[in-house]
Amino acid sequence: MKDIHGFQKRANRGSEAEELVQDPHCKTYVPKRLAIRKRVEGRDLYFCRKECLAKYLEDRKAHGS
């Protein structure tokens, strides 16, 4: 199928928007399927790297939360 400009249209197979989650330590957004998930106080948190997870947990421990 061609659009009004004569270009071939591509099928949208598998091109659904990917959910992004925010790392609570560094505030970076990362695709949920690639994130490191950790359950903390009954909530699922997502991290971009193992280092951010470790730093987040260290900060919580240091601040008594």
N, C-alpha and C positions, 0 to 999 in steps of 0.2 A: 504494500500500500504506500502511496506517495502523498506527501502533504502539499499544500498550495504552492510551495516554492519548488516542487519537483524533487525534493530529497526523500530518500527512502526512510520510512518511519521504522523505528525499532520497537520490538515488543518489550513490555515492561516486566518480563519474567525475572523474578528474584531480585528486583530492585526496590524492595520496600525500604522505607526509612529505618535506619538502625537506631535503637534507643541508646542515648548517651547517659552516663551517670557521672556525678561529680565526686572526685576524691576529696574526703573531708579534711585531709591534711594539707595537700598542696593546691587544692581547688581546680585541678586539671580535669577536663572532661574526657572520658574514655568510653569507647563502645562497651556496652554491658557484657557482651559475649567474651571480651578480652580482659575484663577487669578481674581483680582478685577480690573475692567475696569473703567477708568476715562477719559473723553474727556477734553483735555487741549489745548487751542489755536488751535482748529481744528484737533488735532491729538489724536488718541486713545493710552493711556498709560496703562500699566498693572502692578499691584502690587501684591506682595506675601501675604501681610497682610494689614489690615486697618491702623495699626500703621505706616507702611512705606508710605502709601498714605498721611496720615496726616503730617508726617515729611517732605515729599517732598513738599507739599503745603505750609507748614510753611517756609521752606528754600526759596522757590520761592518768597514768600511775603517779607521775610527779605532782599533778594537781589534785590528786585524791578523788578523781571521778571514775 
